[in-house]
Amino acid sequence: MVLSFGSFDGVCSTAALVICPLLGASGQGIEPNCYSRNVQIGSTLIFQPSTCFVHIVAILMTGIMIYHIRSKYTAVGRKEIVMFFWLYMVIELLAMFLDSGIIPTANVSYPWFAAVYTGLVATAYCCLLINGFVGFQFAEDGTPLSLWFLRLSCLFVFGVSFLIAIATFNSFIGFSPTKTTALFIVYLIWPICCVTTYTLSQLVLVFRTLDDRWPLGDIIFGIAFYTIAQVLLFAFSVTICNAIKHYLDGLFFFTLCVLLSVMMVYKYWDSITREDLEFSVGSKAAVWEVKDPLLTGVGAADFEEDTTSNYHTGGTAASLVGGVSGAQYYYGGGGKGGAGGYSQGGYGSAQRGYPPTSDRY
């Protein structure tokens, strides 16, 4: 492949990218030298069937990862990182329709869908880039400041990328299918810059703030898969296609390796975040075990009620009713009758007890 900065001629002659049918001076797009076989289902011709299968698997796997991320209620950066996986899921869904030809390249809507796809790809890399700095807590994760900064940044990148793409495809405001420098930067250079920055930021995070070094393995595997994806697509796609007799091409392995690298992003995030179980809300009902023997009744004989008055050692427990216990008052047990004692009517002859006797009236 002959790679020239700002030109998609060499790139599209090797790789069957979504935007290639819309570029070139011929008006018919740039056709790759070798691409995988097509499959006819009924009256519909399906392009890249093996790649479409990987897109479906990627959507399912991303749904599983999103579910696990959302279940970690107190993990750092949960709301920020889940946005990246939502974007990746939408990209895979849209790529399945564009790669397979379900949306035909000759259709008037194809350039708009391709522009949306281009904008979403650039936005996903922007989201990954910003997530690389969430762990440094420049703004506390999950707060409106952090979330709206991420959303507005992604919206801005999507708007710029979409505008550049649709202007290049439809030849307006100075762009054209032959003037593709801006699109080249958005589609190929921007992702590499974002991945490089994200990787460096996470290496700094691991070495400076974490005691565990195992997350480095996830970073290494993620970068390895991403690098292999680029090499297989842009360097060996034609070689693979010819060797396998057009059953597969580099786009299949590119999509598969990108899925593996995204899974490594999830694995890395999961390994560096710990959920605070004190404040977490699990999906299963909590099982409570009563440890207090007073509540369970087990060993109740070992705990006796303190019936000794603090003021009359060895005596009967005092009560708020007339300064005597209930047993003293109603049953005369332990009470002081006679002269100077506490009679049933109250204090001596004053008859202040409760309930009042008939003698008071």
Phi, psi and chi 1 to 4 in degrees:
 res  aa     phi    psi   chi1   chi2   chi3   chi4
   1 MET       -  129.6  179.3 -172.6   70.6      -
   2 VAL   -95.5  109.8  179.4      -      -      -
   3 LEU   -99.1  125.0 -178.9   62.1      -      -
   4 SER  -124.9  131.3  176.6      -      -      -
   5 PHE   -61.6  129.4  179.8   79.9      -      -
   6 GLY    87.3   -3.2      -      -      -      -
   7 SER  -120.4  136.9  175.5      -      -      -
   8 PHE   -99.6    5.8  -79.9   92.2      -      -
   9 ASP   -61.1  -49.1  -67.0  -22.0      -      -
  10 GLY   -71.1  -36.5      -      -      -      -
  11 VAL   -66.4  -48.0  173.7      -      -      -
  12 CYS   -75.2  -21.8  -70.1      -      -      -
  13 SER   -73.5  -16.2   62.2      -      -      -
  14 THR  -103.6  -45.2  -57.4      -      -      -
  15 ALA  -114.4  139.0      -      -      -      -
  16 ALA   -87.8   79.5      -      -      -      -
  17 LEU   -83.2  161.6  -58.4  179.3      -      -
  18 VAL   -63.2  -35.7  169.2      -      -      -
  19 ILE   -86.3  -11.0   61.6  175.6      -      -
  20 CYS   -62.2  -36.8  -70.7      -      -      -
  21 PRO   -65.6   -7.8  -23.3   34.7      -      -
  22 LEU  -107.7    2.5  -57.1  170.7      -      -
  23 LEU  -114.9  170.4  -57.1  177.6      -      -
  24 GLY   100.7  160.8      -      -      -      -
  25 ALA   -81.9  -16.6      -      -      -      -
  26 SER   -76.7  -20.4   62.9      -      -      -
  27 GLY    84.5   -5.2      -      -      -      -
  28 GLN  -107.8    6.2  -59.3  -62.8  -37.7      -
  29 GLY    86.0  178.2      -      -      -      -
  30 ILE  -111.0  117.7  -56.5  174.6      -      -
  31 GLU   -91.1  134.4 -175.7  177.6   -6.6      -
  32 PRO   -69.7  154.2   23.4  -32.6      -      -
  33 ASN   -67.8  -28.6  -64.2  -32.2      -      -
  34 CYS  -150.6  135.4 -175.4      -      -      -
  35 TYR  -144.8  164.6   48.3   86.3      -      -
  36 SER   -72.7  161.4   64.4      -      -      -
  37 ARG   -64.5  154.9  -62.6  171.2 -176.4  -97.8
  38 ASN   -98.2  158.4  -52.8  -36.0      -      -
  39 VAL  -127.3  133.5  175.5      -      -      -
  40 GLN  -101.3  121.2 -174.6  171.6   -0.9      -
  41 ILE  -115.3  106.6  -59.1  177.2      -      -
  42 GLY    67.0 -120.4      -      -      -      -
  43 SER  -104.4    9.5   58.9      -      -      -
  44 THR  -107.5  130.3  -56.1      -      -      -
  45 LEU   -95.4  119.2 -168.6   63.1      -      -
  46 ILE  -101.3  119.8  -56.8  -62.0      -      -
  47 PHE   -88.1  152.8  -64.7   88.8      -      -
  48 GLN    48.2   57.4  -60.2  -75.3  -10.5      -
  49 PRO   -63.8  -38.0   22.6  -32.9      -      -
  50 SER   -66.6  -38.3   56.2      -      -      -
  51 THR   -67.4  -36.5  -55.1      -      -      -
  52 CYS   -63.3  -36.3  -69.0      -      -      -
  53 PHE   -62.4  -40.6  175.3   76.9      -      -
  54 VAL   -65.8  -37.2  178.7      -      -      -
  55 HIS   -60.2  -41.9  -72.5  -44.7      -      -
  56 ILE   -65.2  -43.6  -64.2  174.0      -      -
  57 VAL   -61.9  -40.1  173.1      -      -      -
  58 ALA   -63.4  -39.5      -      -      -      -
  59 ILE   -64.0  -44.2  -67.3  172.3      -      -
  60 LEU   -64.9  -44.9  -64.0  176.7      -      -
  61 MET   -65.2  -37.6  -67.7  -58.1  -59.5      -
  62 THR   -65.9  -38.0  -52.9      -      -      -
  63 GLY   -60.9  -40.2      -      -      -      -
  64 ILE   -64.6  -43.3  -64.4  173.6      -      -
  65 MET   -64.8  -39.9  -69.9 -174.7  -75.9      -
  66 ILE   -62.8  -40.6  -69.8  174.4      -      -
  67 TYR   -61.2  -44.7  171.3   76.9      -      -
  68 HIS   -68.9  -35.2  -74.4  -71.1      -      -
  69 ILE   -65.6  -44.0  -68.2  172.4      -      -
  70 ARG   -69.3  -22.0  -69.7  173.8   61.2   87.3
  71 SER   -78.6  -15.8   65.5      -      -      -
  72 LYS   -90.7   83.4  -62.8 -175.7   68.7  171.9
  73 TYR   -65.2  -29.9  -66.4   91.8      -      -
  74 THR  -111.7   12.2   59.7      -      -      -
  75 ALA   -72.9  148.7      -      -      -      -
  76 VAL   -70.2  131.5  175.1      -      -      -
  77 GLY    72.7   21.4      -      -      -      -
  78 ARG   -63.5  -46.1  177.3  179.0   68.0   97.3
  79 LYS   -71.3  -28.5  -65.7 -178.4  179.3  179.7
  80 GLU   -76.0  -45.0  -73.6   81.3    1.0      -
  81 ILE   -73.2  -29.0 -164.2   65.8      -      -
  82 VAL   -67.2  -25.9   77.3      -      -      -
  83 MET   -65.7  -36.4 -176.9  175.7  176.6      -
  84 PHE   -61.5  -41.9  167.0   74.6      -      -
  85 PHE   -73.6  -31.1  -71.4   96.2      -      -
  86 TRP   -64.0  -42.3  -80.6  117.6      -      -
  87 LEU   -63.0  -42.7  -72.2  170.7      -      -
  88 TYR   -62.7  -38.4  176.8   71.1      -      -
  89 MET   -64.1  -43.6  177.5 -177.9  -76.9      -
  90 VAL   -65.5  -39.0  175.5      -      -      -
  91 ILE   -61.0  -45.3  -71.0  170.3      -      -
  92 GLU   -64.8  -38.7  -71.1  -60.5  -56.0      -
  93 LEU   -64.4  -44.0  179.7   63.3      -      -
  94 LEU   -69.9  -38.5 -171.5   56.1      -      -
  95 ALA   -64.0  -32.8      -      -      -      -
  96 MET   -62.5  -39.8 -178.5  176.4   63.3      -
  97 PHE   -74.3  -33.1  -69.7  106.3      -      -
  98 LEU   -80.1  -43.4  -65.4  174.8      -      -
  99 ASP   -66.9  -36.2  -72.8  -25.4      -      -
 100 SER   -79.1  -13.5   63.3      -      -      -
 101 GLY    82.7    9.2      -      -      -      -
 102 ILE   -60.5  -36.6  -64.3  177.4      -      -
 103 ILE   -97.5  103.5  -57.4  176.3      -      -
 104 PRO   -62.8  146.4  -18.3   31.3      -      -
 105 THR   -67.0  -24.2   56.9      -      -      -
 106 ALA   -83.2   -9.2      -      -      -      -
 107 ASN   -70.7  145.8 -167.5  -75.0      -      -
 108 VAL   -66.2  -21.8   66.7      -      -      -
 109 SER   -85.9  -12.9   64.0      -      -      -
 110 TYR   -59.4  -45.2 -173.8   87.9      -      -
 111 PRO   -58.8  -34.5  -24.3   35.4      -      -
 112 TRP   -70.7  -42.4  -64.5   93.1      -      -
 113 PHE   -64.6  -39.1  -79.9  105.6      -      -
 114 ALA   -66.3  -35.3      -      -      -      -
 115 ALA   -68.1  -40.8      -      -      -      -
 116 VAL   -62.2  -42.1  171.3      -      -      -
 117 TYR   -60.2  -44.9  173.5   81.4      -      -
 118 THR   -61.5  -43.8  -57.2      -      -      -
 119 GLY   -63.9  -39.3      -      -      -      -
 120 LEU   -68.0  -37.6  -72.3  175.4      -      -
 121 VAL   -63.1  -46.7  169.8      -      -      -
 122 ALA   -63.5  -36.8      -      -      -      -
 123 THR   -67.3  -40.1  -56.2      -      -      -
 124 ALA   -62.6  -40.4      -      -      -      -
 125 TYR   -68.6  -35.6  -78.3  103.8      -      -
 126 CYS   -63.3  -42.2  173.5      -      -      -
 127 CYS   -62.5  -41.4 -174.7      -      -      -
 128 LEU   -63.5  -40.7 -178.8   66.0      -      -
 129 LEU   -60.5  -47.1  173.3   64.4      -      -
 130 ILE   -67.7  -36.3  -64.0  175.7      -      -
 131 ASN   -63.1  -23.5  -89.9  -81.6      -      -
 132 GLY   -66.0  -20.6      -      -      -      -
 133 PHE  -105.7    0.0  -63.6   97.5      -      -
 134 VAL   -64.9  -38.8  170.4      -      -      -
 135 GLY   -63.9  -19.8      -      -      -      -
 136 PHE   -82.5   -7.0  -64.7   96.6      -      -
 137 GLN    57.7   42.2  -65.2  -69.0  -64.4      -
 138 PHE   -63.4  -34.6  -66.9  111.5      -      -
 139 ALA  -134.1  136.8      -      -      -      -
 140 GLU   -60.4  131.5 -174.1  176.4   -3.4      -
 141 ASP   -65.8  147.6   63.1  -74.5      -      -
 142 GLY    81.9   -8.3      -      -      -      -
 143 THR   -82.7  160.1   59.1      -      -      -
 144 PRO   -56.6  -35.2  -27.2   35.2      -      -
 145 LEU   -62.2  -46.8  176.2   61.2      -      -
 146 SER   -66.7  -45.9  176.0      -      -      -
 147 LEU   -68.8  -42.5  -66.7  174.5      -      -
 148 TRP   -73.6  -30.6  -80.5  106.6      -      -
 149 PHE   -62.8  -42.7  175.1   75.5      -      -
 150 LEU   -64.8  -46.0  175.6   63.7      -      -
 151 ARG   -65.7  -44.8  -67.0  165.2 -177.3  167.8
 152 LEU   -68.2  -37.5  -67.0  176.4      -      -
 153 SER   -63.2  -44.1  -60.3      -      -      -
 154 CYS   -65.6  -39.3  -69.2      -      -      -
 155 LEU   -63.7  -40.4 -178.5   62.7      -      -
 156 PHE   -64.2  -45.5  173.5   77.1      -      -
 157 VAL   -64.1  -40.4  171.9      -      -      -
 158 PHE   -62.7  -43.7  174.4   80.3      -      -
 159 GLY   -62.4  -43.9      -      -      -      -
 160 VAL   -66.6  -45.1  172.5      -      -      -
 161 SER   -65.6  -43.1  -56.3      -      -      -
 162 PHE   -62.4  -42.6  174.6   80.8      -      -
 163 LEU   -64.1  -43.6 -179.3   61.7      -      -
 164 ILE   -63.3  -42.2  -68.4  175.1      -      -
 165 ALA   -67.0  -50.6      -      -      -      -
 166 ILE   -68.1  -32.3 -164.1   63.5      -      -
 167 ALA   -68.0  -36.5      -      -      -      -
 168 THR   -69.5  -41.4  -58.7      -      -      -
 169 PHE   -69.1  -37.6  -59.4  151.8      -      -
 170 ASN  -104.5    4.3  -68.7  -22.5      -      -
 171 SER    59.2   64.5  -59.4      -      -      -
 172 PHE  -143.0  166.7   58.9   86.4      -      -
 173 ILE    48.4   44.2   60.5  172.9      -      -
 174 GLY    87.3   -2.7      -      -      -      -
 175 PHE  -101.0  160.0  -64.5   91.6      -      -
 176 SER  -161.4  165.1   70.4      -      -      -
 177 PRO   -61.6  -13.8  -26.0   35.4      -      -
 178 THR  -101.6  -11.7   58.4      -      -      -
 179 LYS  -109.1   86.8  -61.9  178.2 -179.3  179.4
 180 THR  -115.7   21.0   57.2      -      -      -
 181 THR   -63.5  -46.4  -58.2      -      -      -
 182 ALA   -64.0  -42.2      -      -      -      -
 183 LEU   -65.2  -35.4 -176.4   62.2      -      -
 184 PHE   -62.3  -41.0 -172.7   90.7      -      -
 185 ILE   -68.0  -44.0  -65.9  173.8      -      -
 186 VAL   -68.4  -40.0  167.8      -      -      -
 187 TYR   -85.6  -31.3 -158.9   88.2      -      -
 188 LEU  -118.6  -40.3  -62.6  177.5      -      -
 189 ILE   -81.2  -44.6  -55.7  -60.3      -      -
 190 TRP   -56.9  -45.7  170.2 -109.3      -      -
 191 PRO   -59.8  -40.0  -26.3   36.3      -      -
 192 ILE   -65.3  -41.4  -64.3  175.5      -      -
 193 CYS   -62.7  -42.1  -65.4      -      -      -
 194 CYS   -66.4  -43.5  -68.4      -      -      -
 195 VAL   -66.0  -39.8  170.4      -      -      -
 196 THR   -64.1  -45.3  -57.4      -      -      -
 197 THR   -65.0  -42.2  -54.2      -      -      -
 198 TYR   -61.7  -42.8  175.4   80.7      -      -
 199 THR   -64.1  -45.7  -56.9      -      -      -
 200 LEU   -63.6  -40.9  -66.6  176.6      -      -
 201 SER   -64.6  -37.4   65.8      -      -      -
 202 GLN   -73.5  -31.5  -61.8  -44.7  -67.2      -
 203 LEU   -64.6  -42.0  -70.2  175.1      -      -
 204 VAL   -62.8  -42.0  172.2      -      -      -
 205 LEU   -62.3  -43.0 -178.3   67.0      -      -
 206 VAL   -67.6  -45.2  170.3      -      -      -
 207 PHE   -74.5  -29.5  -78.3  112.2      -      -
 208 ARG   -97.3  -28.8  -65.6 -167.8   60.5 -179.1
 209 THR  -120.0  -16.0   62.8      -      -      -
 210 LEU  -108.3  142.7  -60.2 -179.1      -      -
 211 ASP   -85.2  -27.0  -64.2  -30.5      -      -
 212 ASP   -86.1  135.6 -169.7    6.9      -      -
 213 ARG  -104.2   -0.8  -65.2  -67.6 -179.0  -97.6
 214 TRP   -62.8  -33.4  -77.5  106.8      -      -
 215 PRO   -57.6  -20.1  -27.8   36.4      -      -
 216 LEU   -60.4  -33.1  -69.3  175.2      -      -
 217 GLY   -62.3  -40.6      -      -      -      -
 218 ASP   -64.4  -39.4  -58.4  -34.5      -      -
 219 ILE   -65.2  -44.2  -63.7  175.7      -      -
 220 ILE   -63.4  -45.2  -67.1  173.3      -      -
 221 PHE   -65.4  -39.7  -84.5  105.9      -      -
 222 GLY   -62.0  -45.8      -      -      -      -
 223 ILE   -65.9  -37.5  -70.4  -61.7      -      -
 224 ALA   -63.1  -46.9      -      -      -      -
 225 PHE   -62.8  -41.3  -75.2  130.4      -      -
 226 TYR   -66.5  -41.1 -174.3   78.6      -      -
 227 THR   -65.8  -43.1  -56.1      -      -      -
 228 ILE   -60.8  -39.0  -67.6  172.1      -      -
 229 ALA   -59.9  -45.7      -      -      -      -
 230 GLN   -66.3  -41.0  -52.0  -57.4  -42.2      -
 231 VAL   -66.6  -44.7  172.3      -      -      -
 232 LEU   -66.1  -33.9  -68.4  178.6      -      -
 233 LEU   -76.7  -47.7  179.6   63.8      -      -
 234 PHE   -95.9  -11.5  -63.2  114.3      -      -
 235 ALA  -116.0  -37.7      -      -      -      -
 236 PHE  -121.6   14.4  -64.2  103.4      -      -
 237 SER   -62.3  -47.4 -178.6      -      -      -
 238 VAL   -65.7  -40.1  175.9      -      -      -
 239 THR   -62.4  -45.4  -56.9      -      -      -
 240 ILE   -64.1  -42.7  -65.4  171.8      -      -
 241 CYS   -62.4  -44.5 -177.0      -      -      -
 242 ASN   -69.3  -36.4  -69.7  -33.5      -      -
 243 ALA   -69.2  -34.7      -      -      -      -
 244 ILE   -96.6    9.9  -48.9  179.0      -      -
 245 LYS    59.1   45.9  -62.2 -179.6  179.8  179.7
 246 HIS    69.7   10.4  -65.6 -111.3      -      -
 247 TYR   -75.8  -33.7  -75.5  102.4      -      -
 248 LEU  -137.0  159.9  -62.2  173.8      -      -
 249 ASP  -138.7 -173.3   61.1   -2.2      -      -
 250 GLY   -65.8  -24.8      -      -      -      -
 251 LEU   -65.3  -34.5 -174.1   61.3      -      -
 252 PHE   -62.4  -49.8  168.4   82.1      -      -
 253 PHE   -70.1  -31.3  -64.5   99.7      -      -
 254 PHE   -62.6  -48.8  170.1   81.5      -      -
 255 THR   -63.3  -39.8  -52.9      -      -      -
 256 LEU   -66.4  -43.5  179.0   61.3      -      -
 257 CYS   -70.5  -34.0  -70.6      -      -      -
 258 VAL   -65.1  -39.5  168.7      -      -      -
 259 LEU   -60.1  -43.3  169.7   61.2      -      -
 260 LEU   -64.7  -37.7  -66.0  174.9      -      -
 261 SER   -68.1  -36.7   63.9      -      -      -
 262 VAL   -66.2  -38.5  170.0      -      -      -
 263 MET   -63.6  -32.9  -67.1  174.0   65.8      -
 264 MET   -70.0  -32.4  -73.2  -62.7  102.9      -
 265 VAL   -61.7  -44.7  171.4      -      -      -
 266 TYR   -63.9  -44.2  163.3   75.6      -      -
 267 LYS   -62.0  -39.5 -177.4   65.1  174.2   62.1
 268 TYR   -66.1  -46.6  165.7   74.7      -      -
 269 TRP   -61.3  -41.1  176.2   84.9      -      -
 270 ASP   -65.5  -32.9 -175.7   65.2      -      -
 271 SER   -76.7  -24.3   65.5      -      -      -
 272 ILE   -99.3   -3.7   65.5  172.9      -      -
 273 THR  -110.4  139.1   54.5      -      -      -
 274 ARG  -124.3  132.8  -66.6  -67.9 -177.1  -90.7
 275 GLU   -83.0  135.4 -172.5  173.8   14.0      -
 276 ASP   -79.4  101.8 -169.5  -11.5      -      -
 277 LEU   -65.4  -20.9  -62.7  179.2      -      -
 278 GLU   -65.9  -32.1 -177.7  179.9   -3.0      -
 279 PHE  -114.1    5.8  -60.4  100.4      -      -
 280 SER   -80.4  157.0   64.7      -      -      -
 281 VAL  -122.5  106.7 -179.4      -      -      -
 282 GLY   -81.8  165.4      -      -      -      -
 283 SER   -82.5  -15.3   58.1      -      -      -
 284 LYS  -102.7  152.0  -63.1 -178.0  179.3  179.4
 285 ALA   -68.0  138.2      -      -      -      -
 286 ALA   -74.3  143.2      -      -      -      -
 287 VAL  -103.1  117.2  178.6      -      -      -
 288 TRP  -102.2  133.2  -62.3   92.3      -      -
 289 GLU  -115.9  123.2 -178.6  179.5   -1.7      -
 290 VAL   -83.0  121.1  178.7      -      -      -
 291 LYS   -99.2  -17.6  -64.4  -67.0 -173.7 -179.8
 292 ASP   -78.7  117.7 -166.6  -16.9      -      -
 293 PRO   -65.8  -21.5   22.9  -33.0      -      -
 294 LEU   -67.3  -27.6  -65.2  177.8      -      -
 295 LEU   -89.3  -31.2  -61.3  178.8      -      -
 296 THR   -86.7  -21.2   59.3      -      -      -
 297 GLY    86.0   -6.3      -      -      -      -
 298 VAL   -81.5  127.8  178.3      -      -      -
 299 GLY    73.8   23.7      -      -      -      -
 300 ALA   -66.0  -25.5      -      -      -      -
 301 ALA   -67.3  -19.1      -      -      -      -
 302 ASP   -80.2  -10.6  -61.8  -25.7      -      -
 303 PHE  -121.0  113.0  -61.1   89.7      -      -
 304 GLU  -107.4  150.0  -62.9  179.9   -4.1      -
 305 GLU   -71.4  137.9 -177.9 -179.1    0.2      -
 306 ASP   -78.7  102.0 -174.8    7.5      -      -
 307 THR  -101.7   10.1   58.3      -      -      -
 308 THR   -94.5  130.6  -57.5      -      -      -
 309 SER   -70.7  144.0  171.1      -      -      -
 310 ASN   -70.6  -18.9  -68.3  -28.6      -      -
 311 TYR  -106.5  -18.9  -58.0   99.6      -      -
 312 HIS  -127.3   90.0  -57.6  -78.8      -      -
 313 THR   -60.1  126.9  -54.6      -      -      -
 314 GLY    82.8   -5.1      -      -      -      -
 315 GLY   -88.7 -169.8      -      -      -      -
 316 THR   -84.3  146.6  -53.0      -      -      -
 317 ALA   -58.8  138.3      -      -      -      -
 318 ALA   -77.4  162.8      -      -      -      -
 319 SER  -133.0  160.8  171.6      -      -      -
 320 LEU   -76.5  -10.5  -65.6  178.3      -      -
 321 VAL   -88.6  102.4 -179.4      -      -      -
 322 GLY    65.4   14.5      -      -      -      -
 323 GLY    76.8    9.8      -      -      -      -
 324 VAL  -125.6  166.7  -64.5      -      -      -
 325 SER   -78.0  166.2   67.3      -      -      -
 326 GLY   -63.0  -37.7      -      -      -      -
 327 ALA   -66.1  -37.0      -      -      -      -
 328 GLN   -64.8  -40.9  -72.1  174.3  -42.2      -
 329 TYR   -73.1  -49.1 -175.6   79.7      -      -
 330 TYR   -87.9  -28.6  -68.8  105.1      -      -
 331 TYR  -115.8   -5.6  -56.8  105.7      -      -
 332 GLY    72.2    9.3      -      -      -      -
 333 GLY   -72.5  118.0      -      -      -      -
 334 GLY    78.7    1.2      -      -      -      -
 335 GLY   -79.0  164.4      -      -      -      -
 336 LYS  -104.5   92.4  -64.6 -177.7  179.3 -179.4
 337 GLY   -84.0  177.4      -      -      -      -
 338 GLY    82.5 -162.7      -      -      -      -
 339 ALA   -66.7  132.7      -      -      -      -
 340 GLY    71.0    0.3      -      -      -      -
 341 GLY   -96.3  177.3      -      -      -      -
 342 TYR   -89.5  107.0  -60.7  140.1      -      -
 343 SER   -84.2  172.4   65.9      -      -      -
 344 GLN   -64.2  -26.3 -172.2  175.0    4.1      -
 345 GLY   -81.3  -11.1      -      -      -      -
 346 GLY   137.5 -139.5      -      -      -      -
 347 TYR   -85.9   99.0  -62.0  117.6      -      -
 348 GLY    60.0 -126.9      -      -      -      -
 349 SER   -94.0    3.3   59.8      -      -      -
 350 ALA   -71.2  -23.3      -      -      -      -
 351 GLN    52.2   61.3  -63.0 -176.9  -12.6      -
 352 ARG  -105.6   14.8  -63.6  177.0   57.8 -171.7
 353 GLY   -74.4  171.4      -      -      -      -
 354 TYR  -133.0  127.4 -174.4   85.4      -      -
 355 PRO   -79.3  155.6   27.7  -35.1      -      -
 356 PRO   -65.8  144.3   24.7  -33.1      -      -
 357 THR   -85.6  166.4   62.1      -      -      -
 358 SER   -70.9  -17.5   59.4      -      -      -
 359 ASP   -67.3  -23.2  -63.0  -21.5      -      -
 360 ARG   -72.8  -15.6  -63.4  179.1   59.5 -179.6
 361 TYR  -108.9      -  -57.6   98.6      -      -
